[in-house]
Amino acid sequence: MPYPYSHSNLPQRNIVAALGCTLALSAFPCSAQAKPTSQEIAQEREALEAELAEAQSQLDQLEAEIEAVQEELAEREAKLEATRDEADETQVQVDETNQQLAERRVELGSHMRDSYKRGTSNLMSFLFGATSFEDLAGRIYYLDKVSTDRAEEIEEVNKLAAELADHQKELEEAQKRQQAEVEEVEAKTAEYEDMIAQAQEYYEGLDEEVQAKIAEEEAAREAEAEAARKAAEEAARKAAEEEARKKAEQEAQGSDKKDEGENASDSDSGSNASSGSGSEPASTQDFGSVSSTAVDSGVYEQTEPAMVTFNTANYTTVANQNYGIQSSKNYQHMGNYNSSKQRLSYAGGDMSLEFVTHVQLPVTLDYSGDLGNPQALCISADGSTAYVSYPEGHGASYTQMGRIVKYNLALLREYGATEGDMSAFSTGVRLGDEKWRSCMTVGPRINMGHGQCMAIDPSTGYLWMSSRGASEYSDLTLIDTDSLSPVRQIRFHTGGTDFGSVITFDEYGNFYYAKRSASTWGSSPAGSMRIYQGRISDNMDKVLIKLLPQSVRNAAGTTLQNIAWDTTTDTLYVVNDSALLAVSMNPMLGGQLSPEHVRTEFFSPLREFEGLAFDASGRAYLLVNRQSEIMCVG
């Protein structure tokens, strides 16, 4: 399939040619003998503003086009991810088939040993023991049938194993092709990002010229006003002198007539004593400013945008230490049903966490690999329960169905799933062992989208999930922790920017989500991370969101998988594959974040991280895929 964008057919525009142009006020002719008037400067400013508007239009067009490229990139990445997941599911089937093949071979070997032990004499005795020709034929058929059936069983498993191996090879080749396609579109995205960066630089240069022209215009107006004031003062002085001269003449003549101009002057002077009044700014958490309507049982739809407007001029970026980017493309598959614990070791950064397997999760429940795609993790305050989301597909469609599974960690610890043979729980669930299946509760099929946006509010214990994060329509859905079904939903729109695909809560009932900037946004450069804070109304029918006033310049990875809040330290953790970024939120919330408040760590081996959660004691639980397991700090 040809790509719709290539370097040779990227649209050529005036803005691209203009990027190398030097903006200078000398482009506007003015007199060398006299300063320009405010009206003349206003005309120059209007011309610059028209050019600025054109630059903004061109920038908007470039950003619209990069969105198309990014959508294609997302589509390609989704296909690649789906192929990877299918390959992983096939690997699960290969593991299970090889296990069945080994079992069949053991059975056949046992049969052959028994036959050998019986020997030829026993075989002949068995045949000569026939009481009739029909009985002899039946005994010969029985011996032949047993050998044939066992051979056919092994041949059938062998054939299935070969087919799965061929399919796995095809998937590996497809992954290579799709990886090349992703890299090609990534290159196109980089080209557009470069064009946007140049266009943004050109726009900002124009904007500076406009601001300078506005300042010049204001200065000219102030100078003109000052000149007019001085002229008025001079005229008033002369008028006063004239009035004084006339008054002196009248007094000299004995006149008692009052000067009407003086009374008028007194009156004018008194009129300057009036005072003004100020106004208080509106609260950003004023739920009275938004309204919602019940559109269905337990479903509320908010009318006004949830996003509180923010002045980008007040937005700053913290240049935390750049340790590089941990790629998400080549994470390792550790196999399934590993009997020993896995370990994630320190591989770089300024933290020193290490994680080790706490409990291995099942990948097969009803059919092979149906629990092979975990996407989010929540932990109860006491650490006894884990909630994991499992979407049925691998895309980001908001109509995608899935299930939440609740794991009884306390019971799993009691049964020994956290020590000894780490595959006991996952293998037992696959084989239908009731003991192990009793440690998990499987919820009904619900709409969960990608399943990545799920978190517990520690102030209430409520479990929230979002299935869609589009700017024109988003939702937050309350999940009953017993039935694992939706019981309430708030639908809202943000008013121009997409709602987050990840979410977490602090201990005060505020929720947070993070987004990476695809291009320059205000003073936030491409690749930096923005953090938003939101709140749900007490009636759970409205949502308000605001952008925190600082962004983090250097991220730790390419794929944002999850975020988590540690209530014991008020630290926000941003989760990428085999990389964590920790942000101290007290200075962040006060707009006082500095580089030392942001820490990073990379881990080895490179694994696919899916979720991070903390219990009330601050213990960290990390959800890792391929194999599927919950890890804790070791």
N, C-alpha and C positions, 0 to 999 in steps of 0.2 A: 504493500500500500504506500503510495507516494506521500510524503509529508507536505502539508499545505504551505509550510513556510520553509524557505531555504535562503542562504545568504545571497544568492543571485536574484531572487525575486522579492526580497524585502522591500516594502513600499518606500519609494524615495519621496522626501517631503522637504518643503522649504526650511523646516526647523532643523533638519540634519545639516543642510548647507549652512544654516545660520549659526550652527554651534561654534564655528570657528571665528565668527565675526566678533569684533571688539565693539562693545557698547560705550559710547562716549557722549557726554552732553554737548560736545562741540558739533554733533550732528544736527543740532538745532541752531540756526544762525541767530545771533543777537548782536546788538550794537556794541562796538568797542568803546564808544564815547559815553554811553549811559547804561546804567543797570537796568535789566528788564523789569517790567512792572509785574505785579502779581497776576494780572490778566494774561500777560504774555507767558509767564511761567505755567499758568493753569493750562494754556493751550499745549505747551510742551508736555506737561504731565498727562493730559488726555491722550496725546499721541502715543506716549510710552505705555499708558494703560491699555490702549487698543492693541499694541504689540504684545503686551503681557497677556491679554485675553487670548490672542492668537496662539501664543506659546502654551498657555494652559490648555487650549483646545487640542493642540497637537500632542501635548503630554497625555491628556485624557485618552486620545485615540490610540497612542502607543500602549497605554496601560490596558485599554480594552483589548488590544491585539495580543498582549502578553497573557491576558487571562485565557484567551483561546488556546494559546500554546501550553499554558499551565494546565488547562483542562485536558488537553491531549496527553500531556505528561502524566497527569493523575490517572487517566484512562489506561495508558501504557503500564504505569506502575501497578495499577489494580490488576491488570491481566497477568503481569509478571508475578505478583503476589498470589493470585489465584493458581497459577501454574505451580509455584513453589508449594503452595498448600496441597495441591493435588498430588505433587511428588511426595510430600510428607505423608499424606494419607496412603499413597501407594506403598511407601516404605513400611508403614504400619501393617498393611496387608501382607507385604513380603515377609516381615518378621513373623507374623502369625502363621503364614503358609509354611515357612521353613520350620517353624515349631511343630506344625502338624506332620510335615514330611519326616521330621526326625522321629516323631512318635510312631508313625506307620512303619518306618524302617526297623525300629526296635521291636515292634510286634511281629514283623516278618522274620527277623532274626531269631526271635524266640520260637516261632513256629518251625523254622528250619532246624534249630537245635533240638527241638522235641522230636522232629522227624528223624534226625540223625541218631538220637539216643534210642529211639524205638528200633532202628535198624531194619535191614531187609527181611529178616525172619519174621519180625512183627508185622511188616507190611504183607508178607505172603500169608501169614496166619490170618490176617484180616480178610484177605481176598478168598483164601480157601475155606474160610468159615461160612461162605455163602451157602444157603440151603437150596438155591435154585439158580437157573441161568438169569432170571430176572433180578434176583437178589445180587448176583455177581455184577451184572451191568450197573445196578444202582450204586454198589460200593465203588466201582471204578469211576462212575460219574461224580460221586461225592468227593473223592480224592482230587479229581481234576478240577471240580468246581471251587474247592477251597483254595487251591493254588492259584487258579485263574482270578478269583475275586480279590485275593490279596495283591496279586500283581497289578490288577486293574486299579485298585485303590492307590497304590504307589504311583502308577503311571498317570492317574488323574491329577494327583497332587503335584507330580513333576511337571505336567503340562501347565497347570495353573501357575506354578512358580516361574516357568519359562515365559509365559504370557505376561506376568507381572513385571518380570525383568525387562522384557522388550518394551513394555509400556513405560517403565521407569526410564529407560534409555531415550525413548522418544520425548519424554517430558524434560529430560536434561538438555537435549538438543533444542527443544522449544525455549527453555530458559535462556540458553545462550543467544538465540535469535532475539528474543524479547529484551534481553539485557542490552544488546547492541542498539535496538530501537529506542530504548529508554535513554541511553547515553547520547544518541543522536538528537533526540528532542531536548535533552538537558542542554546540549550545546546550543540549540536554537534559543532556549530560554535564556542562556547566558548572554547571547548576542542581544536579545531584546533588553535584558537588564542593563547591559552596557549602554544601549541607546537611550534607555530611560534615565540612566544616571547622567548622561551628557545633556539630555533634554531638561532634567531637573536642575542641573548646574546652570544651564542657559536661562531657565525660568527664574532661578534664585538671583542670578545676576541682574536680570531685568527688574525683578522685584526690588532689589536693592536700589536700582536707579530710580524706580518709581517712588520708593520711600524717601530717597534723597531729594527728589524733585518736590515731593509733598512738603518735606521739611523746608526746602528753599522757598516754596510758595508761601508756607506759613510765616517764614522769616520776612519775606517781602511784604506780606499783609501786615505783620506786626510793625515793620518799619514804616509802612504807609500810614498805619493807624497812629503810630507815635508822632509821625510828621503832622498828621491831621490834628492830633491832640495839642501839640506844641503851637500849631497855627491858631487853634481855637483859644488856647491860653493867651497867646499874644493879642488876639482880637479882643478877648475878654479884658485883658489888662488895659488895652487902649480904650475900650468902652468904659471901664471903671474910672480911668483918668479923666475921660470926657465928662462922665457923670459927676465926678468930684469937682471938676472945674465949674460945671453948671450949678452945683449945689452951693459952692462957695459964692458964686455970683448971686444966687437967690438969697442966701443968708446975709450977704452984704446988703442986699436990697430990703432985708427984713421980711422975707417971704416965709410963711409957715407951711407952704405946700409940700407935701411928702412926695418923694420921687417914686413914681409908679414902677420904674424899672428895678428899684431896690427891693420893693415888696415882691415883685416877680422873682427876683434872684433868691430872696429868702424862701419863697415857696418852692422853687426848684431844688434848693439845698435840702429842704426837709424831705423831699421825695426820695432822696438817696438813702434814707435810713431803713428801708424795707429789708426784711431778712428772708432767706430761703429755707427749704426743708429737704432732708435726705430720704433715702429709701433703703431697706434692708435687702440683701441678696436672698434669692429663693434657696431653700434647702434642697440638697441633692438626694435626700432620702424622704422626700415628701410624697407619700403614696396618694395623698389627696389630689396630686396633679395628674394622676392617671386613673382610668376607669376600666372595668372589665365586665363582661356579660357571661352568664351561664348559658352555654350553647348546647349542653348535654348533661346527663347525670354525672356530676363530679368533674366536668370539663368547663374551664373558664377561658375566655378569649379577651386579651387586653387590647384596647383600642389605640392608645398613644404609644409611641416608641419607648422601649425599655431603656435605651441608651441615653444617658444624660450628656448634653452637649459639653464640649471641652475646647478650650482655647489652645491650639497647637503651639502657640508662641511660648506657652508656659511648660512645654514638654521637653525633658532633657534625657540624655542617654548616658549611662554609666559604662565607662570603658573598663570592664573587668579584665583580668588577665586572660590572654588568648592562648589556650593549650591546643588549639587546632580543633578539627571536626572529626568525630568518630563516625565513620560511614556505616550505614545500615544495610548495605547491599550484600555483604558476604558473611553474614552471621552463620554460625555452625549449627548443624543438626546433630544432637548428641545421641540419637537413637531413642528407642522406647524400652521400657521395662528394665532400666538399669538397676542392678541390685545394690550398688554402692552409692554413697552420697557424692554429689557434684559440688565443685567449689568455684567461686568467682573471686579472683585475686586482684589486688591493686596493680594497675598498669599505667598510672600517670595521674597528675593533678595534685590538688592540695588538700584532699581528704584521704583517709586511710581505712575505709570500710572494706570488709570482706564478707561475702555471703556464702552459706552452705545450705544444702538441701534440708528442708524441714519436713516436708511431706510430698511425695510424688503423686500427682493427680492422674486419674484415669483418662484415657483417650478414646476408649470404646465402651459404650453402654448398651445401646440397642442394636447398632450396626457398626461396622468397622470405621473408626475415625470420627464418629459423630460428636465426640467431645475434644476434637483435635484443634479447635480454634478459639482458645480462651482470649478475652480481650480486656477485661477489667477486673480488679480485685478490691473488695471492701472487707474490713476486719472490725468485729464488734469491739467495744471499749475494753472488755475483759479478756480479749484475745481468744475466746472459746469458739468463735464462729467465723467462717470465711464465706463470702458471697462472690461467685465468679460468673461473669456473663459469657454466653456462648452463642454468637450469631450463627445462623445456618449457612450463610454464604460468606464471601470474602470481600464484597464490595462495600460502598458507602451509602447505598440507597436507603432513604428514610423509611421505606416500606419493608425492609428486610426483617424477617422474623427470627426469633431465637428464644433461648431459655436462660434463666438464672438458676444456678445450682448452689445450694447451701450446704457447706461441709461442716460437720461437727468435729472441730479440731480437738476439743477436749476428749471425745471418745476415741478419735484416731490415735491420740497420744496414749490413751489407756490401753488400746489394742496393740500398741507397739509399732504403728505405721511410721513413726518418726525415728526409729532405731532398727538395727538389724537389716533384714532384707527390705530395701526401700521400694521394691517393685511389688510387695505383697498386696498393698491396697489396690493399685492399678490393675494388677493381674487378677486379683479376686473379683473386682467389679466386672472385668471382661468375661470371666467364667461364670458370672451370675451368683457368686457366693453371697448369701443373705447377710452374713456377719458384716462383710465390708459394705454392702449396699445399704445397710442400715445406718451407715455413717454419713449418708448424703440424702438431701431432699431435692428432687428435680421439679422445678416450676413448670407451669404451662407455657405453651408457645405464645409469645407476646411480640409486639412491634418494638424492636430495639435499635434499628438502624445498624451501624457498625458495631454497636455494643461497647464502645470504648468510653463513653461519657457516663460514668456511674460513680456515686460517692455517698458516704454516710455523713449526715450532719450530727456532729457529736453533741451539740447543744440540745437536740431532741431525740437522737437515735433514729431519725427517719432516713430511709434509703431513697435517694433520688436518681433518676436516669433521664437522659435526653436522647431522643432518636433522630432529631434533625437540628442542624445548626445554621440554616440558611438565613440571610439577612431579612428576607421577606416573610419567613415563617420559622419559628423555633418553638421548642417545647421543653418543659420540665415536668417529669412524671413521677409521682410518689408511688413507691412500690411497697406493698404490705410484706413485712419480713417473715410472716408465717406462710401465707399462701403464695408469695412471690408473684403476685398479680398486681396490675395497676389499680389504684383506688382513687387517684385524683390527677388532674393534668392542668397545667397553665400553658396556654398558647400565646405567643407574643412575637413581635418583630423588633429588630434592633434599630432600624432606621438608617441602614446604609452599610453596615459591616457585619460579616457573618458571626454568629454566636460560636463559642468555642466547641471543639471536638473532645475536650478533656475538662474535668471539673474536680474541685475539692472544696471542703468547708473548713473554716476555723472553728474554735470552740465558742464563738459568739454568734454563730448563725449566719455569718457572711460566707458567700461562695466566691470562688476564684476560677478563672481560666486564663490560659496563656496562648498567644499566637505569635508566629514568626512573620516578620515583615518580608513580603516577596520583593518589594521595591522600597525606595526611599519614601518615608512618611513623616512629614514635618522635619524635625531634627533627628529622627530615628532612621539610621541607614538600613539598607537591605541586609537581611539575615539577622537583624537584632530581634529581641523578644519583648513583646508588650504583655503586660499583665492587667487584667480587668478584675474589678471587685463588684459583686452584685448582692442583692438581698431579696428574699421572698417575703411578702407581706404576712402579717400574723394570720390573716384569713386564708392564706395560701391561694390567692386568686390574682396576684399582681407580682411583677418583677421590675426592679430598677437596677441598672448597671452603670458603672462609671469606670473610665480608664484611669489607672494609677499614673501619677505625673512623671514617672521615670521608666525607661526601658533598659534592658541589659544588652550590651553590645555584642558579646561573644557567646554564642550558644555552644553546646557540647556535642551535638549530634545533628543528623540530617532528618530524622523522622521523630516527630513528637508523639510519644506513645501514651503518656499519662502525666498527671501532677498529683502531689500529695502534701498534706499539711501535718507537721509534727506539733501537737498542742503543747508538749513539754518545753519546746524551745521557740515556738512561733516561727518555724522555718518552713518555707515552701520549697519542695523538691520537684524539679522538672525532669521527667524520665525520657531518655532516648535509649536506643539499643546499646547496651553495655556502657552507658554513660549517665551520670547524674549531675545536675546543676542545683546547688543549694543557695537560696536567697533568704537572708534575714529580713523578716517582714516588718518588724517594728520601725526600723529606719526607712524602709520602702514606703510604708503607709504615711510617714511624716514628710516624704519628699526629701529625705536626708540620706538616701542610699549612696554608698561609696564603694570603690572596688574591693576593699577588704571585707565587705559584707556579702560577697558572692564567691562561692567555692565550687570546684569542679573535681570529678573523679571519673577515670576510665577503668574498665575492668577487662580481665582476660580469663577464659577465652571469650571471643566475640559471640554473644548470645542475643536472642531476640527478647527484649524486655517488653512486658505487656502492662504491668501495673505495680504500684507501690502503695502501701497503706501502713498506718501506725495505730497501735492500740493506745489506751490511755496512759500506759507507763512509758511510752516512747519507743517501744520495741518495733523494729521495722520488719515488714513482710513484703517480699518481692516476688511477683508473679512472672515466671519465665516460661517461654514456649520452646518446643522442639528439643528435648522432652518437656512435657508440661509438668511444672512443679512450683511449689511455694518455698522460697528460700528465706532464711533469717540471717541476721548478722552473726557470724561464727567467731 
